[in-house]
Amino acid sequence: MSQPSTSLWSPLRQPAFRGLWICGGIFFVGSGMQSMAAAWLMVELTGSSFLAALVQTAVFMPMFLLALPAGVLADTTDRRRLISGALLAQVAACALLTLLVLGGWGGPGAVLLLVFVCGCCTAVLTPAWNSSVIDPVPRDEWPQAITAVSIAYNAARAVGPTLAGLVFAQLGAGWVFAITVTTTLVMWESIRRWPPKAHPPSKLPAERLWGGTLSGLRFAWHSRMILAQLVRVMAFSAAGSALWALLPVIAQRLGTGAPGFGLLMGCLGTGAVGVGLVLGRLRARFGMEAIVGVGGVVFGIAMLVAALTQIAWVVYIAMLFAGAAWMSAMSTFNTATQASAPQWVRSRAVAMHMVAALGAFAMGSAFWGAASDIVGLAPTLCAAAALMVAGLLLARPMPLRMGGLHEVTQATPWDELFIEAEPLPEAGPVAVEVGYRIAPGTDAAFLDTISRMKAPRRRDGATFWRVYKDLGDPSHYVERFIVESWADYLHQRARATMADQALETEVRAFLAPGEVVRMSHYIAER
């Protein structure tokens, strides 16, 4: 059997992916230009480190607030309409920001508010776009496709702020925002031309927003793979946000002005693009933990360099390495998350990754900005570097790995539902009992094995799970779990993966000769 390609160019041979990738890169350039121009405009308007850092909070806090509901919508509604609507709303907000700044009415409050609105639009569309952009690519090329998207994003961090610095210096912030309007329209056109795949048809009732949100959170909490990835990316992003948030202050201390700030951002993006070209081979050779560990150490060292020296060219070189380290770690986290989630929850997994990474980034930006105003730039960056390295200690209790195909492929349920009359979808709660009469002398091994059923049952929808022993028949055990409604139970049955089914096979191997599993369903009446 041939090994999957680690070449970055493999997914780019797909015309739809290539078109979405190019237009997405243009959109990312516009977003990078807007963030840089807003941050530097804030420095010019107020001179406050805190308000300059607050631009990053305005950009990324919407991810924390809206990404998970947006992920539910992406999993349950028409992704094309969702993405297109959010992009058109963002065009309107960017256009208003352009007019206000060009007209001289764009004060700090207006700038922060409209940047926040643009961030809300981006938060709504991102889970749907991230989960659909790789649809045209075979699954074994997803890591390369995700890396290619990360390269486009980080190349935009190089090109966008550098271009914004030049435009800002020559024409002012208003024209930077005008360019952002155009790049957003390019993204809208790509979605019109290469729309996302429609969701597979289902006879099950559609999940509602609140229930779908709870389903996503429950899945993450009871999936060890996803939970580990979310905690790790949150720790990495919270510490690393210090460097990104304080770049305007670093540029101001170096005396380089707006073009120098753009160049700092450009160096970070250039380093990210450079490592992205070889990241697939590095990850295949050294593994995810090595990539994340080295990335954390290198990024911490880069923060120390920015804290302790005012020699511009030394800081620029440190930013190249910091960009490479950031890209290596964040792309690895993102790849692991997307590859570890089944189709029914993949957009929500992307959204939860965004909530963890960018929510921590937004709150960290505000914290580090306030700390810099209070204790100074150098002590703040040193503290952030120490926190970054300390976060790597999470590798032992929460190791990273990508889910196998059998862990994300949904399986056909074992048993048919033998019920006299099917309840209404909203009826419930529903109690399910699964009876096992096991072979003598296998109690301990049976209990050890069936205990592993708790995580998938809870992950896919159960609010309660327990195993009981029949006092009148010691060989008889009952697995009992409760689901909120009949619709939730039907969804739970449909979400079981091939790995879950293999575990059920292990459990059923303990049945006494001639015995079968007996399943009963109960609906709450009072």
N, C-alpha and C positions, 0 to 999 in steps of 0.2 A: 504494500500500500504506500503510495507516494506521500511525502510530508507536505503539509500546507505551505504555501509560499509565504516567505517573510518579506517579500519585496513590497515597498511602498507603492509601486506603480501598478500592482495587480488590480486593486479596486478601481483605479482611474481608467482602466480599459472599458468600464461600463459607462456608456454615454450619459445615462440619467444621473448616475452618481457624479460623474465629472462635471456636468452642467450645474447641479446643485452645489457642488464643492466650490466651483469658481464663483458663482453668484453669492454663496454664503461668505466666501472670503472678502468679496467687495463690501458686503454688509458689515462684516467685522471691522474692516478698515474704517468705515464711517463711524461705527460705534467707538472705536479707539480715538478717532479724531475728536468726537464730541466730548469724551471723558477728559482728554488732555486739555482741550480749549476751555471747558467749564472749570477745571481745577486751576488752571493758570489765570483765568479771568477772576476767579475768587481771590487768588493771591493779590492781583492788582487792585481789586475793589476793596479788600478788607485787610490784607496783610496778616491774616490769622492762620496759623497752622491747623487749628481745629476745624475751621470752616473749609479750608482746602481739602483736608482729609474727609470732611463730611460729604464731599462730592462722590467719593467712592462708596460711602454709605448709601447715598441717594441712588446710585447706579445699581448696587447689589442687594440692598435691603428688600426690594420687591421680590427677589428670588426667594428669600426666606418666608415672606408673607404669602406669596401666590403660587409658587412653583408646584406644590403638592396638589392643590385644587386644579391647577392647569394640567398636571399629569393625569388626574382622574378624567378630565374632559378629553384629553388626548387618547386615553384608553377606551373611552365609551362613546365618543362623538366623531363627526366628520373632521379629520385632521386638516384637510385642505381649507375648509371654511374657517376653522379656528385660527390657523396661521395667517390666512389672508386678512381676516378681520383685524387681528392684532397689528399687522404691518400697516394697514391703512390708518388705524388710530395713531400709530407712532409717527406716520408721515404728518398728520395734522398737528401733533404736539411739537415735532421738530420745526415745522413751518412757523408756528406761533413763536417759538423761541428765537428763530432767525429774525423775524420781524421786530420783536421786542428789542433785541440786542442791536440790530442795525438802526433802529429808531432812537436808541439811547435810553430806553425805558427798562432795560433789563438789570434790575438790582439783584443783590445776593438772594433774596427770598424767591423772586421769580425764577431765577436760574435753577436754584435747588429744586423748586416745585416741578418745573417742566422736565428737568433731568430725571426726577423721580417718576413722573408720568411715563416717560420713555422707558425707564427701567421696568415699570409695570407691564408695558406692552411686550417687552423682550421676555419677561418672566412667563407671560401667558403663552407665547409661541415656542419657547425653547424646548420644553419636553417633547412636544409634538414633532418639532423639526429634528431634534437629535435622534429620536427613535425611528423616524421615517427616512432620514437621509441615507442610512445604511441598508434599507430594504432592498435596493437593486443588487446588493453585493452578496455572494455566497457566505454562509455563516463562518466557514473557516478562514475567511478573509476579513472578518469584522475587526480584529485588532489593528490590521493595517488601515482599514477605512477610518476607524476612530482616530488613529494616529494622524492620518491625512487631514482630518477635520481639525485636530489639535494644531497641526502645522499651519493650516490656513488661519486659525484664530491667533496663533502666536506670531505669524508673519504680519498679521494685521496690527499686532502690538508694536511691531518694528516700523512698518510703513505708516500706519495711521498717525501715531503721535509725532513722528518725524515730519510727515507732510503737514500735519496740523500746526506744528511749530513754525514752519516756513510761511504757511498761509496766515497764521495769527500775526506774525511779525510784519508781514507786508500789507495785509488787508483788514485784520482784526478778527475777533471771535465770531462775528455774525456770519461771515462768509464761510467759516469752518462749519457752522451749523447748517448753512445752505447746502453744502456738499453732502452732509449727512442725509438730508431729504432725498437726494438723488440716489444714494447707495441703498436706502431703504426701498425705494421703488424698484431697483434692480432685483432685490430679494423677492419682492412681491411678484415680479414677472416670472422668476424661476419657478415659483410654486404654481403659477398658472400653467406653465409649460410642462413641468414634470410633477404632477400632483402626487401626494402620498398614496400608497395602496389603501384600498378600503379594508375595514376590519372584516374578518371572516364572518359569514352569516351565523347567527345563533338563535335557537329557539328559547333561550333563557331570557328572563326579564332583564332589561338594562339596569346597571347599577346607578344609583343616584349619587349626587355629589358628596353628601356627607357620608353615606355608607361606603362609597368608593374610597374616600379619604381614609376612613377607619380601616378598610381592607388593606390599603397600601401600608399604613403604619403597622398593622398587625403582622403583615407579611415580613416587614423589615425586622421587627422585634423578635420574631420566632425563626428567622433564617440566619443562622450563624455566619454564613458567608457575607450576606448583605450587611448585617449589623457591624461586623468587623470592618468592612470597607467604609461604612459611613462614619464610624468613630475615628478611624485613622485619617480620613480626609479632613474631618473637622479639626482635628488637632494640628495637622499640617497647615491648613489654611489659616487658622486663627493666629498662629505664630508668624507665618510668612506674610500676612497682610500688612505687617508693620512696614516692610520695605516698600511695597506698592503704594501705601497710603502716604508715606513720608517722602516720596520722590520729589514733589515740588519743593519741600523744605531742603532736601539734599542739594537740589539744583540751585536754590537760592543761596545756600552756604558756599557752594562752589563758585558762585558769581557768574553762571553761564547764561542766565536769562531763559526766556521761553524756548529758543532753539536748543539750548543745552538740556532742558527738561525733556524735550522731544527726543534728543539723542540718547538720554538715559533710558527712556522707554524703548527706543529703537534697539539699543544694545540688548535689553532683556528679550525682546522679540527675536532678534537675530540669533542669540544663543539658543532659544527654543527651537527655531527652525533648523539650525545646524544639527542639533542632537536628534531631532525628529526624523531626519533622513536615515539614521542608522539605529533608531530606537528598537525597531522590530527585531533586528539581529541581536542587539544587546540583551533584550528581554528574553529571547529564546536561549541565549547562551548562559546568562547569569541568574535569571529568575526575577520574579517581581520584588521579593523582599530586598535583594541586593540593590536593585534600581532605586527603590524608595529610600533605603538606608543611606546610600551614597548621595542621593539627591538632597536629603535633609541636612547632612553634614556640610555639603558644598554651599547650600543656600545660607546656612548659619554663618559660615566663614565669610560669605559675601556681605552679609549684614554687618559683621564686625569690621570689615574693610571700610564700608560706607560710614560707619560710626567713628572710626579712629583716624582716618586720613582725609585731607582736603586737596589732595593731588588729583586733578580731574581725570587724567588718563588712567590712573590706577583704579579709580572708581568705575570708569567705563569698562575696563577689562573685567572687574569683579561682576559687573552687571551681565556681561556675556555669559559667565559661568552660572550666575544666579538664574538667568533665563533658561539655560539648559537643564539645570537642576529642577526648576519648577515644572517645566514641560515633562520631564521624565517621570516625576512622581505623579502629577495630576493626570496625565494621560494613562498611566498604569492604573490608578484608582478608577478612572472612568471606564476603561476597558473591562476591568474585573467586574464592575457593577452591571454593565449592560450584558455581559456574557453569562451572568449568574442569575438572571431573572427570566422566568417564563414569559411568553408572549402576552398573556393577559394582564401582566403587571409591569411590563418593561418601561412604558412611559412614566409610570409612577416611580419605578426604581431610578430612572434618570432624574426625575423631579426631586426625589429624596437625596440623591447625590448632590444636586444643585443646592438644596436647602442646607445640607451639611457643609458643603464647601463655601458657597457664597454667603449663606447666613453667617457663618463664622467669620468670613472675610469682612462682611459689612460691620458686624459688631466689633471685630478686632480693629478695623480701620478707625472707628470712632474712639475706641479705647486708647490705641497707640497715639492717635492725634492729640487727645487730651493729655496723655502722659508726657508727650513731647513739649507741650505748652507749659507743663508744671515742672518737670525735672530736666528737660533739655533733650536734644536729638540723640547725642551719643549714648547716654545711659539707657534710653528707650530701646534703641537698636540692639544694644548689648543684652538687655533683658529678653528681647524677642529671640535673639540667636540662642540663648540658653534654653528657652522654652521649646524652640524647634528641635534641638538635639534631645532634650528630655522626652519629647513626644515619640521618639523612635523606640523607646522602651516598651511601647504598646505592641511591638511586633510579636512578643512571646505570648501574651494572653489572647491576642487577636490577630492571628496570622492571615495573610492575604492568599487567596487562590481564586481561580476562575472555575465556574461551574462546568461540569461535563454536559455533553449533549443529552444524556439520559436524565440529568437533573433539571432540565428546562423543557423537555418534551412532554406534553400532556398525554396521558394514557386513557384508554377506555375503562370506565369503572368496572370493578369485579362483578358486581351483582346487579340484577335488574331490581327495580323498585316494585315490590308486590304490595300494593296498597289498594284499599277498596275504593276510595274517592280522594283525588288529589286536592289538597287544601289550596286556598287562595295564596298568591305569592307573598302577601304581607302577613299571613297567619304565623303565629309563633308565640314564644320560642318553641323550637323543635328539639326534642331529646331523642338521641339515637343510641340504641344498645346493640352491641355486637357480642354474641355469645360464643365462647370457645370451650370445648370439653377436651382437655389435653391428656397426653399419655402420662401414665404414672412415673414419678421420679424426675419430671422435667420442669417442675415449678420454678426453680430459681432461674434457669436459663430462659424460660418463657417470659418471666417478668422482666428480665434484663432486656430481652428483645422487644417486647411490646412497649416498654417504656420509651423506646426511641420513636414510637408513633405519636407521642405527645406533640413534638415540634411541628411535623407536617399537618396534623389535625388543627392545631391552634393557628399555624401560619396561614392556612387556607380558609379559615372562617370560624372555627369553634371558639366559644368564649369560656368553655369549661371542659376539662378532660380528666378522667380518673379510671382506674381499673379496680374492680371489686372481686372478692372471692366468695363463692357461695358457701355459707356455713353448713348447709345441709348436704352439699356434694363438693368435697374438696378438690375434685378434678375440674369443676366448672368455674370459669372466670367470665366476667362481663366487662367489656370496655364500654364506657358511657361518656358521651360528649354532648354538648348543648350548642345549638346555633340559633341566632337571633330570630330568623324567619325561615319560611319554607323556600323562598327565593335564595336566601343566603346558603341554605343547605344544598340546593341544586348547583349553585356556583361552586361550592366547596367540592362536590363530587367531580365536577368538570375540571377542577384545577389540579387534581392529583397527577403527579409526574410518573415517568417510568421508574425513577429511583424509588418513589413512594410505593409503587406497585411491587418492586423487588423486595422492599422491606416487608410488605404484607405477605409475600410468598414465604419469607423466613418465619413470620409469625404463624402462618397456617401449617408450616411443617411440624409444629408441635401437636397438632390435633391427633387424638387417639384414632386408631384404625377404624374406618367406617364412619367417622364423625365429619360433619360439615359445619361451617360457620353459619350461625343463625342471627339474622338482623331484624330488629324491631324499631318502629318509629312511633313517637308519641308527640302529640300536639297539645300545647297548654290550653286548658279550657277555663280555668279560674285563676 
